[in-house]
Amino acid sequence: MRVQVVTDSTSDLPRQLAAELEITVVPAQIQFGNEAYRDGVDLDTDEFYRRLRTSSSLPKTSPASVATFKEIYRDLSRKGEAIVSIHVAANLSATYDAAKIASADLDLPITIIDSQTASMACGLLAVVAAKAAQKGASLKDIEALVRQAVPHTITFGVFGTLQYLARGGRIGKAQAFLGNALKIHPILAIKGGEVLPIERVRTRSKAVERMCRIVEGLGPFREMAVMRTTAPRDAEMLAQRLSSVFPLERMYRASIGPSMGTQVGPDALGVALIAEKPV
């Protein structure tokens, strides 16, 4: 038996990748009016954004319950020798707290880690853990590997519109940075448990180019992923643009799911990375 790896759907980990690496993804809850869905289970990404564009109010998102985490942990305890559970920044979601509470009475070694970021940056940390687990690494070694990688890990994003960020109200320090100028295209990052303002750019295309230049300056890299909400062609162009600093065949592609998509809205693009040096 080996160490089992868990993350949550806010990580936006592609389903096939999670299956290949045997990573368990705990779904968050999405609610449109009176209808409740499990992120990535009952509601696919395309349908979510179709509904988001036409909805008069933002859907509500909530983490998986403590009971759900307990059930998953108990099931995994029969398959492995230990569990490492890596989650979206605790400052941005109650997911980490739910996982921590659920792990309290588990009869198996378990470590809960705050990724201090979100989307595929959190997903990349789970990937690092799963690759180590597949090689037979111990819980102690995997925990050390992931915690060492956290300061090297960051998510960047460029947005097609700011209305979802403004309505969602979870952007912290970036709020003053955005002000009322909803026609600008900011570059934001998630690191250290906060949404951080990076730059304000006049057009989306220039914002994407500037984001690429910022990313290029952080290399070399251990892992990288490009993310998108509704623009797969733009995401592939972004991947091609970054192929000069990271091998295209090793670059993950991910769809930003409902948990994050509620905040960032349609036409968003992002880059998640783990650099060789702290960022």
C-alpha positions as CSV (number, residue, x, y, z in Angstrom):
1,M,0.0,0.0,0.0
2,R,1.1,3.6,-0.5
3,V,0.2,7.1,0.5
4,Q,-3.1,8.3,-0.9
5,V,-3.4,11.9,-2.3
6,V,-6.5,14.0,-1.9
7,T,-7.3,17.5,-3.2
8,D,-10.6,19.4,-3.8
9,S,-12.3,20.5,-7.0
10,T,-11.1,24.1,-6.6
11,S,-7.8,22.7,-7.8
12,D,-9.3,22.3,-11.3
13,L,-7.3,19.1,-11.7
14,P,-8.2,17.5,-15.1
15,R,-10.2,14.4,-14.5
16,Q,-8.0,12.2,-16.7
17,L,-4.8,13.4,-14.9
18,A,-6.4,12.8,-11.5
19,A,-7.3,9.2,-12.6
20,E,-3.8,8.5,-14.0
21,L,-2.2,9.6,-10.8
22,E,-4.9,8.2,-8.5
23,I,-5.6,11.5,-6.9
24,T,-9.0,11.7,-5.1
25,V,-10.8,15.0,-5.9
26,V,-13.4,16.1,-3.3
27,P,-16.2,18.1,-5.1
28,A,-17.3,21.5,-3.8
29,Q,-21.0,22.4,-3.9
30,I,-22.5,24.7,-6.5
31,Q,-26.0,26.1,-6.1
32,F,-28.1,27.8,-8.8
33,G,-31.2,29.0,-7.0
34,N,-32.8,25.9,-5.5
35,E,-30.7,23.5,-7.6
36,A,-27.5,22.0,-6.0
37,Y,-24.7,20.3,-7.8
38,R,-21.4,18.7,-7.1
39,D,-18.5,20.5,-8.8
40,G,-17.2,18.3,-11.7
41,V,-19.7,15.5,-11.0
42,D,-23.3,16.7,-11.6
43,L,-22.4,19.9,-13.5
44,D,-19.9,20.0,-16.4
45,T,-17.8,23.1,-17.2
46,D,-19.6,24.0,-20.5
47,E,-23.0,23.8,-18.9
48,F,-21.9,25.8,-15.9
49,Y,-20.6,28.8,-18.0
50,R,-23.8,28.7,-20.2
51,R,-25.9,29.1,-17.0
52,L,-23.5,31.6,-15.5
53,R,-23.8,33.9,-18.6
54,T,-27.6,33.9,-18.4
55,S,-28.1,33.9,-14.6
56,S,-29.3,37.1,-13.0
57,S,-27.4,36.3,-9.8
58,L,-24.2,34.5,-9.0
59,P,-24.4,30.9,-8.0
60,K,-23.4,30.1,-4.5
61,T,-20.4,27.9,-3.8
62,S,-19.5,26.0,-0.7
63,P,-16.9,23.5,0.3
64,A,-17.6,19.8,0.7
65,S,-19.0,19.0,4.1
66,V,-17.0,17.5,7.0
67,A,-19.2,14.4,6.6
68,T,-18.2,14.1,3.0
69,F,-14.5,14.4,3.9
70,K,-14.9,11.8,6.6
71,E,-16.5,9.3,4.3
72,I,-13.7,9.8,1.7
73,Y,-10.9,9.6,4.3
74,R,-12.4,6.4,5.8
75,D,-12.7,4.8,2.3
76,L,-9.1,5.7,1.5
77,S,-7.9,4.4,4.8
78,R,-8.7,0.9,3.6
79,K,-6.5,1.4,0.5
80,G,-3.4,3.1,1.8
81,E,-0.9,3.4,4.6
82,A,-1.4,7.2,5.0
83,I,-3.1,10.2,3.4
84,V,-1.9,13.7,2.3
85,S,-4.8,16.1,1.6
86,I,-3.9,19.3,-0.2
87,H,-6.4,22.1,-0.5
88,V,-7.3,25.6,-1.8
89,A,-5.9,28.5,0.3
90,A,-7.5,28.5,3.8
91,N,-8.0,32.3,3.6
92,L,-10.2,31.9,0.5
93,S,-12.3,28.9,1.4
94,A,-13.5,26.8,4.4
95,T,-12.4,23.7,2.6
96,Y,-9.1,23.4,4.6
97,D,-11.0,23.7,7.9
98,A,-13.5,21.0,6.8
99,A,-10.7,18.6,5.9
100,K,-8.9,19.3,9.2
101,I,-12.0,18.6,11.3
102,A,-12.8,15.5,9.3
103,S,-9.2,14.1,9.8
104,A,-9.3,14.5,13.6
105,D,-10.5,11.0,14.5
106,L,-9.1,9.1,11.6
107,D,-7.2,5.9,12.6
108,L,-4.5,6.5,9.9
109,P,-1.7,9.0,9.6
110,I,-3.0,12.0,7.7
111,T,-1.6,15.4,6.8
112,I,-3.7,18.4,5.7
113,I,-1.8,21.0,3.7
114,D,-2.9,24.6,2.9
115,S,-1.7,25.2,-0.7
116,Q,-1.9,28.9,-0.1
117,T,-3.1,29.3,-3.6
118,A,-5.9,28.0,-5.9
119,S,-6.9,26.4,-9.2
120,M,-4.2,24.4,-10.9
121,A,-1.4,25.8,-8.7
122,C,-3.0,23.7,-5.9
123,G,-3.5,21.0,-8.5
124,L,0.2,21.0,-9.3
125,L,1.1,20.4,-5.7
126,A,-1.2,17.4,-5.7
127,V,0.5,16.2,-8.8
128,V,3.9,16.5,-7.1
129,A,2.6,14.6,-4.1
130,A,1.0,11.8,-6.3
131,K,4.2,11.3,-8.4
132,A,6.2,10.9,-5.2
133,A,3.6,8.5,-3.8
134,Q,3.7,6.4,-6.9
135,K,7.5,6.0,-6.3
136,G,6.8,4.8,-2.8
137,A,7.7,7.9,-0.8
138,S,6.6,8.1,2.8
139,L,4.0,10.5,4.2
140,K,6.8,12.4,5.9
141,D,8.8,12.8,2.7
142,I,5.8,13.8,0.7
143,E,4.7,16.3,3.2
144,A,8.2,17.9,3.2
145,L,8.2,17.9,-0.6
146,V,4.9,19.7,-0.9
147,R,5.6,22.2,1.9
148,Q,8.9,23.0,0.3
149,A,7.1,23.6,-3.0
150,V,4.4,25.9,-1.6
151,P,6.6,29.1,-1.6
152,H,7.6,28.2,-5.2
153,T,4.0,28.0,-6.4
154,I,1.7,30.7,-7.8
155,T,-1.4,31.2,-10.0
156,F,-1.7,34.1,-12.5
157,G,-4.9,35.2,-14.1
158,V,-6.3,37.6,-16.8
159,F,-10.0,38.2,-17.1
160,G,-12.5,38.8,-19.9
161,T,-14.6,40.9,-17.5
162,L,-14.3,42.1,-13.9
163,Q,-18.0,42.0,-13.1
164,Y,-17.8,38.5,-11.5
165,L,-14.8,39.4,-9.4
166,A,-16.5,42.6,-8.3
167,R,-19.8,40.7,-7.5
168,G,-18.0,37.8,-5.8
169,G,-16.3,40.0,-3.2
170,R,-13.3,37.7,-2.5
171,I,-10.5,39.6,-4.0
172,G,-9.0,41.2,-0.9
173,K,-6.1,43.5,-1.6
174,A,-7.0,43.6,-5.3
175,Q,-10.2,45.5,-4.7
176,A,-8.6,48.9,-4.3
177,F,-6.4,48.1,-7.3
178,L,-9.4,47.5,-9.5
179,G,-11.4,50.5,-8.3
180,N,-14.3,51.2,-10.6
181,A,-12.4,50.9,-13.8
182,L,-14.2,47.8,-15.1
183,K,-12.9,48.2,-18.6
184,I,-9.3,47.5,-17.7
185,H,-7.7,44.1,-17.8
186,P,-5.8,43.4,-14.6
187,I,-3.3,40.7,-14.0
188,L,-4.0,39.1,-10.6
189,A,-2.1,36.3,-8.7
190,I,-3.0,34.0,-5.9
191,K,-0.2,33.3,-3.5
192,G,0.4,33.3,0.2
193,G,-3.4,32.8,0.7
194,E,-4.3,36.1,-0.9
195,V,-5.5,37.5,-4.3
196,L,-2.7,39.9,-5.2
197,P,-2.8,42.8,-7.8
198,I,0.1,42.6,-10.3
199,E,-0.6,45.0,-13.1
200,R,-3.4,46.9,-14.9
201,V,-3.4,46.7,-18.7
202,R,-5.7,48.4,-21.2
203,T,-6.5,45.4,-23.4
204,R,-6.9,41.7,-22.8
205,S,-4.3,40.7,-25.5
206,K,-1.7,43.0,-23.9
207,A,-2.6,41.7,-20.5
208,V,-2.0,38.1,-21.7
209,E,1.3,39.1,-23.3
210,R,2.4,40.9,-20.1
211,M,1.4,37.8,-18.0
212,C,3.6,35.7,-20.2
213,R,6.6,38.0,-19.8
214,I,6.1,37.9,-16.0
215,V,6.0,34.1,-16.0
216,E,9.1,33.9,-18.2
217,G,11.0,35.9,-15.7
218,L,10.3,33.4,-12.9
219,G,12.0,30.3,-14.6
220,P,13.2,27.7,-14.6
221,F,10.2,25.7,-13.7
222,R,9.4,22.3,-12.2
223,E,5.7,22.2,-13.3
224,M,3.4,24.4,-15.4
225,A,-0.2,24.5,-16.4
226,V,-2.4,26.8,-18.5
227,M,-6.0,27.3,-17.5
228,R,-9.1,28.7,-19.2
229,T,-12.8,29.2,-18.6
230,T,-14.4,29.3,-22.0
231,A,-11.7,29.9,-24.6
232,P,-9.8,26.7,-25.4
233,R,-8.2,28.2,-28.5
234,D,-6.8,31.1,-26.5
235,A,-5.5,28.7,-23.9
236,E,-3.7,26.6,-26.5
237,M,-2.2,29.8,-28.0
238,L,-1.0,30.7,-24.4
239,A,0.6,27.3,-24.1
240,Q,2.4,27.8,-27.4
241,R,3.5,31.2,-26.3
242,L,5.1,29.7,-23.1
243,S,6.7,26.7,-24.9
244,S,10.0,28.6,-25.1
245,V,10.4,28.4,-21.3
246,F,8.7,25.0,-20.5
247,P,8.2,21.9,-22.7
248,L,4.8,21.9,-24.4
249,E,4.5,18.1,-23.9
250,R,4.8,18.5,-20.1
251,M,2.5,21.5,-19.8
252,Y,-0.9,20.6,-18.4
253,R,-4.1,22.1,-19.8
254,A,-7.0,22.6,-17.4
255,S,-10.5,24.0,-17.5
256,I,-11.4,26.4,-14.6
257,G,-14.4,24.8,-13.0
258,P,-17.4,26.2,-11.2
259,S,-15.7,26.8,-7.9
260,M,-13.3,29.3,-9.3
261,G,-15.3,30.1,-12.4
262,T,-18.0,31.7,-10.3
263,Q,-15.4,34.3,-9.3
264,V,-13.5,34.8,-12.6
265,G,-16.3,34.5,-15.2
266,P,-16.1,33.7,-18.9
267,D,-13.1,34.3,-21.1
268,A,-10.5,34.1,-18.3
269,L,-7.0,32.7,-18.9
270,G,-4.4,31.7,-16.4
271,V,-1.0,30.1,-15.7
272,A,-0.1,28.0,-12.7
273,L,3.5,27.1,-12.0
274,I,6.0,25.7,-9.6
275,A,9.3,27.4,-10.1
276,E,12.7,26.1,-9.1
277,K,13.2,29.2,-6.8
278,P,10.7,30.9,-4.5
279,V,8.4,33.4,-6.2
